[in-house]
């Protein structure tokens, strides 16, 4: 949800400052045909792994590979404002996940949002404990808001959202396709 927030904020600010959807529509990224499949793949890997009974280590390796592909694509297009920031955000998430085998999620942060909420962990999420490595990079930031929107985010998530928003904003305002 946080990524969508960044994109929507970039769109709104882009429009309010003279940007246009037409300019955004003319943006062409290197390897752009790979962005959506990689995004979709990394979202379905946890469910797919469970449905197919894949070994968690294998499924995690698939997920990390997709994320590394997204980092590479973002860096390939680093001349566009925001995409280096987005790549850093993704990389921070990958580092903490690889270090722990899943993204650690703070139960304290969840409790600050809703003390009654019981989280469901999956292939790429686990409870943050005293043994968690790189705790500061984990999902430790309580993001308030309406019940349908709030959640727990990592510093990497915040950077990814900011980078995506900056990219959308700048792409709506650029007069060329060069970035």
N, CA, C and O of each residue as an XYZ file, in Angstrom:
716
protein
N       0.830     -1.191      0.000
C       0.000      0.000      0.000
C       0.871      1.250      0.000
O       0.534      2.245     -0.642
N       1.979      1.203      0.710
C       2.863      2.365      0.793
C       3.420      2.744     -0.583
O       3.557      3.926     -0.896
N       3.737      1.749     -1.391
C       4.227      2.016     -2.742
C       3.162      2.757     -3.549
O       3.465      3.721     -4.252
N       1.933      2.307     -3.443
C       0.827      2.978     -4.134
C       0.673      4.414     -3.643
O       0.392      5.314     -4.434
N       0.856      4.631     -2.342
C       0.784      5.990     -1.795
C       1.803      6.901     -2.471
O       1.480      8.023     -2.863
N       3.031      6.414     -2.604
C       4.081      7.215     -3.238
C       3.742      7.549     -4.676
O       3.941      8.676     -5.128
N       3.229      6.563     -5.390
C       2.866      6.776     -6.790
C       1.728      7.782     -6.917
O       1.788      8.691     -7.745
N       0.694      7.622     -6.101
C      -0.451      8.540     -6.150
C      -0.018      9.957     -5.766
O      -0.438     10.925     -6.399
N       0.815     10.082     -4.738
C       1.308     11.402     -4.346
C       2.112     12.035     -5.480
O       1.976     13.229     -5.747
N       2.941     11.245     -6.141
C       3.687     11.745     -7.293
C       2.765     12.218     -8.404
O       3.013     13.258     -9.014
N       1.702     11.464     -8.674
C       0.727     11.854     -9.699
C       0.037     13.165     -9.342
O      -0.060     14.075    -10.166
N      -0.440     13.249     -8.106
C      -1.166     14.445     -7.677
C      -0.259     15.671     -7.719
O      -0.635     16.708     -8.266
N       0.938     15.549     -7.138
C       1.865     16.685     -7.142
C       2.307     17.038     -8.559
O       2.492     18.210     -8.886
N       2.473     16.020     -9.393
C       2.825     16.275    -10.788
C       1.762     17.087    -11.492
O       2.073     18.044    -12.200
N       0.503     16.711    -11.302
C      -0.606     17.451    -11.930
C      -0.725     18.859    -11.372
O      -0.957     19.811    -12.117
N      -0.567     18.992    -10.058
C      -0.710     20.303     -9.422
C       0.396     21.276     -9.816
O       0.228     22.490     -9.697
N       1.507     20.756    -10.278
C       2.634     21.636    -10.638
C       2.861     21.709    -12.150
O       3.949     22.059    -12.607
N       1.836     21.380    -12.908
C       1.923     21.559    -14.354
C       2.330     20.323    -15.133
O       2.536     20.402    -16.344
N       2.448     19.203    -14.480
C       2.775     17.966    -15.181
C       1.556     17.429    -15.916
O       0.446     17.939    -15.767
N       1.786     16.388    -16.713
C       0.659     15.829    -17.454
C       0.789     14.315    -17.595
O       1.883     13.750    -17.584
N      -0.376     13.689    -17.728
C      -0.398     12.248    -17.982
C       0.223     11.949    -19.342
O       0.844     10.902    -19.528
N       0.057     12.856    -20.283
C       0.602     12.644    -21.629
C       2.124     12.527    -21.575
O       2.710     11.658    -22.221
N       2.758     13.406    -20.800
C       4.219     13.311    -20.667
C       4.598     11.986    -20.029
O       5.531     11.314    -20.470
N       3.869     11.620    -18.992
C       4.152     10.360    -18.301
C       3.983      9.170    -19.247
O       4.756      8.213    -19.197
N       2.968      9.240    -20.105
C       2.702      8.147    -21.048
C       3.825      7.993    -22.073
O       4.007      6.911    -22.632
N       4.571      9.053    -22.320
C       5.668      8.999    -23.286
C       6.979      8.485    -22.678
O       7.974      8.331    -23.386
N       6.977      8.229    -21.397
C       8.193      7.739    -20.731
C       8.479      6.315    -21.187
O       7.586      5.468    -21.215
N       9.712      6.068    -21.538
C      10.148      4.725    -21.897
C      11.374      4.388    -21.071
O      12.385      5.088    -21.110
N      11.263      3.315    -20.332
C      12.363      2.861    -19.489
C      13.099      1.722    -20.174
O      12.504      0.947    -20.923
N      14.367      1.628    -19.919
C      15.136      0.485    -20.418
C      14.630     -0.760    -19.696
O      14.528     -0.778    -18.469
N      14.317     -1.792    -20.460
C      13.829     -3.041    -19.884
C      12.443     -2.957    -19.291
O      12.072     -3.778    -18.453
N      11.659     -1.952    -19.725
C      10.352     -1.730    -19.112
C       9.406     -2.929    -19.233
O       8.507     -3.090    -18.407
N       9.597     -3.759    -20.237
C       8.720     -4.924    -20.396
C       8.933     -5.952    -19.279
O       8.124     -6.866    -19.121
N      10.005     -5.811    -18.511
C      10.279     -6.743    -17.417
C       9.753     -6.265    -16.068
O       9.586     -7.074    -15.155
N       9.490     -4.968    -15.922
C       9.069     -4.428    -14.628
C       7.810     -5.105    -14.098
O       7.819     -5.631    -12.984
N       6.739     -5.102    -14.865
C       5.462     -5.638    -14.387
C       5.527     -7.143    -14.115
O       5.027     -7.590    -13.082
N       6.128     -7.944    -15.012
C       6.221     -9.369    -14.689
C       7.029     -9.637    -13.406
O       6.672    -10.515    -12.620
N       8.102     -8.889    -13.201
C       8.892     -9.084    -11.980
C       8.111     -8.649    -10.743
O       8.150     -9.325     -9.715
N       7.404     -7.529    -10.837
C       6.571     -7.089     -9.714
C       5.503     -8.131     -9.391
O       5.302     -8.490     -8.231
N       4.828     -8.605    -10.419
C       3.779     -9.607    -10.210
C       4.365    -10.898     -9.642
O       3.794    -11.484     -8.722
N       5.483    -11.337    -10.174
C       6.099    -12.584     -9.729
C       6.478    -12.521     -8.259
O       6.216    -13.464     -7.513
N       7.096    -11.411     -7.829
C       7.510    -11.343     -6.432
C       6.300    -11.294     -5.501
O       6.401    -11.687     -4.338
N       5.160    -10.818     -5.997
C       3.946    -10.811     -5.181
C       3.310    -12.195     -5.053
O       2.737    -12.527     -4.015
N       3.414    -13.002     -6.117
C       2.747    -14.308     -6.075
C       3.626    -15.442     -5.553
O       3.116    -16.513     -5.225
N       4.935    -15.223     -5.472
C       5.830    -16.309     -5.025
C       5.401    -16.925     -3.697
O       5.354    -18.152     -3.608
N       5.081    -16.141     -2.647
C       4.680    -16.785     -1.384
C       3.463    -17.699     -1.529
O       3.448    -18.807     -0.994
N       2.443    -17.233     -2.255
C       1.238    -18.059     -2.439
C       1.522    -19.262     -3.330
O       1.057    -20.372     -3.068
N       2.284    -19.025     -4.375
C       2.642    -20.087     -5.303
C       3.465    -21.166     -4.598
O       3.247    -22.359     -4.809
N       4.399    -20.743     -3.772
C       5.240    -21.695     -3.037
C       4.397    -22.574     -2.126
O       4.620    -23.782     -2.036
N       3.429    -21.965     -1.450
C       2.549    -22.722     -0.567
C       1.677    -23.680     -1.371
O       1.545    -24.852     -1.019
N       1.084    -23.180     -2.449
C       0.191    -24.000     -3.268
C       0.916    -25.181     -3.901
O       0.352    -26.269     -4.016
N       2.171    -24.968     -4.315
C       2.928    -26.028     -4.984
C       3.782    -26.855     -4.022
O       4.403    -27.839     -4.425
N       3.809    -26.457     -2.767
C       4.605    -27.174     -1.784
C       6.105    -27.037     -2.010
O       6.865    -27.964     -1.730
N       6.532    -25.881     -2.518
C       7.960    -25.660     -2.762
C       8.704    -25.521     -1.445
O       8.160    -25.031     -0.456
N       9.933    -25.952     -1.446
C      10.778    -25.788     -0.270
C      10.933    -24.297      0.004
O      11.168    -23.526     -0.927
N      10.807    -23.872      1.263
C      10.915    -22.441      1.577
C      12.214    -21.805      1.074
O      12.191    -20.676      0.582
N      13.326    -22.496      1.186
C      14.607    -21.928      0.737
C      14.599    -21.698     -0.771
O      15.117    -20.686     -1.245
N      14.021    -22.620     -1.521
C      13.940    -22.473     -2.977
C      13.022    -21.314     -3.343
O      13.352    -20.496     -4.201
N      11.866    -21.250     -2.685
C      10.909    -20.177     -2.962
C      11.514    -18.819     -2.609
O      11.331    -17.846     -3.341
N      12.234    -18.754     -1.490
C      12.874    -17.503     -1.104
C      13.936    -17.100     -2.123
O      14.089    -15.919     -2.433
N      14.668    -18.081     -2.640
C      15.677    -17.794     -3.668
C      15.009    -17.231     -4.924
O      15.546    -16.317     -5.548
N      13.852    -17.762     -5.299
C      13.110    -17.223     -6.452
C      12.691    -15.782     -6.189
O      12.816    -14.915     -7.054
N      12.193    -15.545     -4.980
C      11.737    -14.211     -4.613
C      12.904    -13.219     -4.640
O      12.780    -12.126     -5.192
N      14.023    -13.599     -4.049
C      15.203    -12.727     -4.021
C      15.694    -12.450     -5.440
O      16.105    -11.331     -5.746
N      15.652    -13.453     -6.297
C      16.070    -13.266     -7.691
C      15.189    -12.226     -8.386
O      15.695    -11.370     -9.112
N      13.889    -12.295     -8.168
C      12.979    -11.310     -8.760
C      13.279     -9.919     -8.226
O      13.279     -8.949     -8.984
N      13.533     -9.815     -6.938
C      13.832     -8.514     -6.343
C      15.150     -7.953     -6.886
O      15.260     -6.755     -7.147
N      16.131     -8.810     -7.051
C      17.410     -8.362     -7.627
C      17.215     -7.893     -9.064
O      17.885     -6.961     -9.508
N      16.307     -8.529     -9.790
C      15.973     -8.075    -11.135
C      15.365     -6.679    -11.112
O      15.676     -5.853    -11.970
N      14.499     -6.408    -10.134
C      13.907     -5.075    -10.009
C      14.966     -4.029     -9.655
O      14.933     -2.909    -10.165
N      15.899     -4.396     -8.785
C      16.994     -3.482     -8.437
C      17.800     -3.159     -9.689
O      18.103     -1.998     -9.964
N      18.142     -4.196    -10.442
C      18.941     -3.997    -11.658
C      18.221     -3.094    -12.655
O      18.842     -2.208    -13.243
N      16.927     -3.304    -12.851
C      16.166     -2.466    -13.777
C      16.110     -1.017    -13.300
O      16.255     -0.089    -14.096
N      15.900     -0.830    -12.011
C      15.853      0.538    -11.484
C      17.204      1.226    -11.670
O      17.260      2.393    -12.057
N      18.284      0.509    -11.398
C      19.618      1.109    -11.560
C      19.954      1.339    -13.029
O      20.655      2.297    -13.357
N      19.475      0.492    -13.900
C      19.691      0.668    -15.334
C      19.052      1.983    -15.799
O      19.515      2.617    -16.748
N      17.984      2.368    -15.109
C      17.257      3.592    -15.451
C      17.527      4.709    -14.447
O      16.698      5.603    -14.277
N      18.661      4.664    -13.792
C      18.971      5.607    -12.710
C      19.013      7.072    -13.158
O      18.973      7.968    -12.315
N      19.093      7.331    -14.453
C      19.055      8.714    -14.923
C      17.694      9.360    -14.662
O      17.583     10.586    -14.671
N      16.665      8.555    -14.431
C      15.359      9.087    -14.059
C      15.355      9.366    -12.562
O      15.724      8.499    -11.768
N      14.947     10.552    -12.175
C      14.882     10.934    -10.762
C      14.061      9.910     -9.982
O      12.989      9.495    -10.423
N      14.561      9.517     -8.851
C      13.839      8.641     -7.938
C      14.150      7.165     -8.075
O      13.985      6.420     -7.109
N      14.591      6.716     -9.232
C      14.767      5.274     -9.413
C      15.974      4.727     -8.645
O      15.962      3.557     -8.260
N      17.002      5.525     -8.412
C      18.111      5.070     -7.566
C      17.649      4.930     -6.118
O      18.067      4.013     -5.410
N      16.782      5.847     -5.683
C      16.236      5.768     -4.329
C      15.370      4.517     -4.189
O      15.448      3.816     -3.180
N      14.552      4.241     -5.194
C      13.712      3.039     -5.180
C      14.579      1.786     -5.139
O      14.273      0.841     -4.412
N      15.661      1.777     -5.920
C      16.570      0.627     -5.928
C      17.194      0.422     -4.557
O      17.325     -0.713     -4.099
N      17.582      1.509     -3.898
C      18.146      1.406     -2.552
C      17.123      0.822     -1.583
O      17.459     -0.026     -0.756
N      15.882      1.276     -1.683
C      14.821      0.746     -0.817
C      14.627     -0.750     -1.000
O      14.534     -1.494     -0.024
N      14.566     -1.189     -2.249
C      14.421     -2.620     -2.529
C      15.630     -3.378     -1.989
O      15.484     -4.438     -1.379
N      16.821     -2.833     -2.215
C      18.052     -3.498     -1.759
C      18.075     -3.640     -0.239
O      18.472     -4.688      0.272
N      17.661     -2.612      0.488
C      17.625     -2.710      1.951
C      16.673     -3.822      2.392
O      16.976     -4.569      3.323
N      15.538     -3.927      1.733
C      14.595     -5.004      2.064
C      15.197     -6.372      1.758
O      15.051     -7.303      2.550
N      15.863     -6.500      0.633
C      16.483     -7.778      0.274
C      17.559     -8.153      1.294
O      17.653     -9.310      1.703
N      18.367     -7.177      1.702
C      19.446     -7.455      2.660
C      18.884     -7.999      3.972
O      19.371     -9.009      4.480
N      17.873     -7.347      4.518
C      17.328     -7.805      5.801
C      16.621     -9.157      5.647
O      16.659     -9.982      6.560
N      15.989     -9.380      4.519
C      15.312    -10.662      4.291
C      16.320    -11.791      4.135
O      16.142    -12.867      4.706
N      17.364    -11.556      3.376
C      18.394    -12.587      3.207
C      19.094    -12.868      4.538
O      19.401    -14.020      4.848
N      19.345    -11.822      5.322
C      20.025    -12.000      6.611
C      19.199    -12.817      7.601
O      19.747    -13.467      8.491
N      17.863    -12.778      7.438
C      16.984    -13.448      8.401
C      16.173    -14.598      7.819
O      15.556    -15.353      8.570
N      16.162    -14.746      6.514
C      15.343    -15.777      5.891
C      13.922    -15.329      5.614
O      13.155    -16.059      4.986
N      13.557    -14.138      6.072
C      12.238    -13.533      5.843
C      12.291    -12.116      6.397
O      13.226    -11.767      7.118
N      11.299    -11.299      6.066
C      11.242     -9.933      6.598
C      10.706     -9.985      8.023
O       9.560    -10.378      8.242
N      11.528     -9.588      8.994
C      11.042     -9.540     10.370
C      10.023     -8.414     10.540
O      10.211     -7.308     10.034
N       8.951     -8.712     11.252
C       7.871     -7.751     11.479
C       7.728     -7.548     12.989
O       7.602     -8.512     13.744
N       7.748     -6.303     13.412
C       7.643     -5.961     14.826
C       6.210     -6.103     15.320
O       5.299     -5.448     14.813
N       6.020     -6.968     16.317
C       4.696     -7.100     16.925
C       4.338     -5.840     17.704
O       3.163     -5.493     17.821
N       5.357     -5.149     18.240
C       5.102     -3.883     18.945
C       4.527     -2.843     17.987
O       3.592     -2.123     18.338
N       5.087     -2.763     16.772
C       4.575     -1.811     15.783
C       3.144     -2.164     15.392
O       2.301     -1.281     15.226
N       2.877     -3.453     15.248
C       1.513     -3.888     14.926
C       0.562     -3.514     16.060
O      -0.543     -3.030     15.815
N       0.993     -3.740     17.300
C       0.146     -3.441     18.462
C      -0.140     -1.946     18.578
O      -1.204     -1.562     19.065
N       0.790     -1.096     18.141
C       0.535      0.352     18.171
C      -0.595      0.723     17.209
O      -1.283      1.723     17.415
N      -0.782     -0.067     16.177
C      -1.844      0.198     15.209
C      -3.169     -0.413     15.625
O      -4.229      0.197     15.481
N      -3.089     -1.629     16.143
C      -4.302     -2.354     16.550
C      -3.903     -3.452     17.530
O      -3.408     -4.499     17.114
N      -4.111     -3.227     18.820
C      -3.687     -4.208     19.821
C      -4.341     -5.587     19.666
O      -3.831     -6.574     20.195
N      -5.454     -5.658     18.953
C      -6.170     -6.930     18.787
C      -5.726     -7.710     17.552
O      -6.097     -8.872     17.382
N      -4.940     -7.078     16.701
C      -4.546     -7.709     15.444
C      -3.553     -8.846     15.676
O      -2.562     -8.689     16.389
N      -3.837     -9.982     15.067
C      -2.934    -11.128     15.108
C      -2.397    -11.322     13.692
O      -3.153    -11.668     12.784
N      -1.095    -11.102     13.498
C      -0.551    -11.181     12.138
C      -0.476    -12.611     11.617
O      -0.299    -13.562     12.379
N      -0.614    -12.737     10.311
C      -0.392    -14.010      9.625
C       0.933    -13.886      8.889
O       1.060    -13.071      7.975
N       1.906    -14.675      9.271
C       3.204    -14.624      8.610
C       3.208    -15.590      7.436
O       2.485    -16.586      7.431
N       4.041    -15.278      6.433
C       4.125    -16.111      5.248
C       5.588    -16.362      4.917
O       6.468    -16.158      5.754
N       5.835    -16.795      3.721
C       7.186    -17.134      3.274
C       8.177    -15.991      3.470
O       9.330    -16.233      3.828
N       7.753    -14.768      3.245
C       8.686    -13.646      3.296
C       8.487    -12.740      4.512
O       9.058    -11.650      4.563
N       7.694    -13.166      5.483
C       7.485    -12.402      6.711
C       7.562    -13.321      7.923
O       7.053    -14.441      7.902
N       8.205    -12.829      8.979
C       8.297    -13.569     10.234
C       8.298    -12.584     11.388
O       8.464    -11.381     11.185
N       8.116    -13.086     12.587
C       8.108    -12.226     13.773
C       9.517    -11.742     14.098
O      10.467    -12.524     14.076
N       9.647    -10.466     14.396
C      10.911     -9.902     14.845
C      11.169    -10.380     16.271
O      10.284    -10.304     17.124
N      12.369    -10.867     16.526
C      12.755    -11.356     17.851
C      14.097    -10.748     18.244
O      14.688     -9.974     17.491
N      14.564    -11.107     19.430
C      15.881    -10.643     19.874
C      16.997    -11.171     18.986
O      18.065    -10.563     18.917
N      16.776    -12.281     18.313
C      17.787    -12.877     17.435
C      17.792    -12.285     16.029
O      18.676    -12.591     15.229
N      16.821    -11.450     15.729
C      16.718    -10.851     14.402
C      17.961    -10.030     14.093
O      18.408     -9.216     14.901
N      18.502    -10.262     12.917
C      19.636     -9.475     12.435
C      19.122     -8.214     11.746
O      18.061     -8.233     11.121
N      19.868     -7.125     11.858
C      19.554     -5.856     11.182
C      18.143     -5.375     11.514
O      17.375     -5.013     10.623
N      17.815     -5.377     12.794
C      16.458     -5.031     13.239
C      15.981     -3.677     12.725
O      14.795     -3.504     12.442
N      16.889     -2.720     12.604
C      16.510     -1.389     12.145
C      16.031     -1.341     10.705
O      15.399     -0.369     10.290
N      16.332     -2.396      9.933
C      15.887     -2.454      8.532
C      14.600     -3.252      8.363
O      14.066     -3.351      7.258
N      14.108     -3.815      9.447
C      12.920     -4.664      9.396
C      11.638     -3.819      9.345
O      11.698     -2.589      9.348
N      10.495     -4.484      9.299
C       9.203     -3.807      9.350
C       8.958     -3.379     10.794
O       8.373     -4.116     11.588
N       9.419     -2.171     11.115
C       9.346     -1.664     12.490
C       8.619     -0.328     12.591
O       8.448      0.202     13.688
N       8.193      0.216     11.462
C       7.563      1.537     11.434
C       6.051      1.371     11.306
O       5.550      0.882     10.294
N       5.333      1.787     12.350
C       3.871      1.735     12.317
C       3.368      2.877     11.431
O       3.659      4.045     11.688
N       2.615      2.531     10.396
C       2.062      3.526      9.473
C       0.582      3.676      9.806
O      -0.222      2.799      9.489
N       0.220      4.804     10.453
C      -1.178      4.993     10.867
C      -2.080      5.327      9.694
O      -1.620      5.583      8.581
N      -3.352      5.319      9.965
C      -4.328      5.685      8.952
C      -5.607      4.913      9.157
O      -5.781      4.246     10.178
N      -6.509      4.998      8.190
C      -7.748      4.226      8.294
C      -7.422      2.729      8.370
O      -6.380      2.292      7.882
N      -8.289      1.973      8.964
C      -8.045      0.547      9.191
C      -7.636     -0.189      7.909
O      -6.767     -1.060      7.951
N      -8.251      0.150      6.779
C      -7.959     -0.525      5.510
C      -6.593     -0.148      4.961
O      -6.104     -0.789      4.030
N      -5.968      0.883      5.523
C      -4.732      1.400      4.945
C      -3.501      1.230      5.823
O      -2.390      1.129      5.302
N      -3.666      1.197      7.117
C      -2.507      1.184      8.002
C      -1.742     -0.124      7.903
O      -2.262     -1.149      7.464
N      -0.501     -0.050      8.322
C       0.340     -1.239      8.269
C       1.688     -0.973      8.910
O       1.908      0.069      9.528
N       2.576     -1.923      8.753
C       3.920     -1.818      9.311
C       4.893     -1.846      8.137
O       4.802     -2.706      7.261
N       5.823     -0.896      8.132
C       6.738     -0.744      7.004
C       8.184     -0.760      7.486
O       8.473     -0.622      8.674
N       9.068     -0.930      6.533
C      10.509     -0.897      6.795
C      11.079      0.401      6.225
O      10.428      1.059      5.414
N      12.287      0.771      6.643
C      12.935      1.915      6.001
C      13.064      1.708      4.485
O      12.949      2.664      3.718
N      13.300      0.476      4.059
C      13.365      0.186      2.622
C      12.048      0.468      1.926
O      12.032      0.988      0.811
N      10.939      0.128      2.577
C       9.615      0.414      2.010
C       9.419      1.922      1.821
O       8.890      2.367      0.802
N       9.854      2.699      2.820
C       9.714      4.153      2.730
C      10.542      4.715      1.574
O      10.079      5.588      0.840
N      11.771      4.209      1.417
C      12.620      4.667      0.308
C      12.035      4.259     -1.038
O      12.052      5.046     -1.984
N      11.522      3.045     -1.132
C      10.905      2.579     -2.376
C       9.713      3.460     -2.743
O       9.568      3.870     -3.895
N       8.868      3.746     -1.768
C       7.697      4.592     -2.008
C       8.113      5.999     -2.427
O       7.564      6.557     -3.376
N       9.082      6.569     -1.719
C       9.558      7.913     -2.056
C      10.169      7.928     -3.457
O       9.898      8.834     -4.246
N      10.983      6.938     -3.761
C      11.610      6.874     -5.077
C      10.589      6.757     -6.194
O      10.718      7.413     -7.228
N       9.574      5.923     -5.992
C       8.531      5.765     -7.007
C       7.763      7.071     -7.196
O       7.461      7.465     -8.323
N       7.450      7.736     -6.088
C       6.734      9.010     -6.175
C       7.544     10.081     -6.886
O       7.012     10.826     -7.709
N       8.839     10.159     -6.566
C       9.718     11.126     -7.220
C       9.808     10.840     -8.717
O       9.777     11.756     -9.539
N       9.921      9.560     -9.058
C       9.979      9.191    -10.478
C       8.716      9.634    -11.208
O       8.800     10.268    -12.260
N       7.556      9.307    -10.663
C       6.290      9.657    -11.310
C       6.170     11.178    -11.450
O       5.815     11.687    -12.513
N       6.471     11.890    -10.365
C       6.415     13.350    -10.394
C       7.310     13.912    -11.500
O       6.874     14.731    -12.309
N       8.561     13.462    -11.525
C       9.502     14.030    -12.517
C       9.145     13.597    -13.937
O       9.320     14.373    -14.877
N       8.652     12.377    -14.108
C       8.285     11.902    -15.447
C       7.091     12.682    -15.999
O       6.991     12.892    -17.208
N       6.192     13.109    -15.121
C       5.040     13.891    -15.569
C       5.440     15.301    -15.982
O       4.716     15.957    -16.732
N       6.572     15.764    -15.506
C       6.992     17.134    -15.771
C       8.054     17.241    -16.841
O       8.266     18.327    -17.379
N       8.731     16.151    -17.171
C       9.797     16.194    -18.184
C       9.194     16.403    -19.562
O       8.122     15.889    -19.883
N       9.912     17.169    -20.363
C       9.448     17.421    -21.727
C      10.104     16.481    -22.718
O       9.757     16.468    -23.899
N      11.054     15.694    -22.231
C      11.722     14.745    -23.133
C      11.624     13.351    -22.545
O      11.190     13.173    -21.407
N      12.021     12.386    -23.315
C      12.033     11.001    -22.841
C      13.396     10.619    -22.282
O      13.627      9.455    -21.958
N      14.286     11.574    -22.167
C      15.648     11.276    -21.736
C      15.799     11.185    -20.226
O      16.784     10.615    -19.759
N      14.879     11.714    -19.449
C      14.989     11.671    -18.000
C      15.882     12.743    -17.508
O      16.096     12.863    -16.302
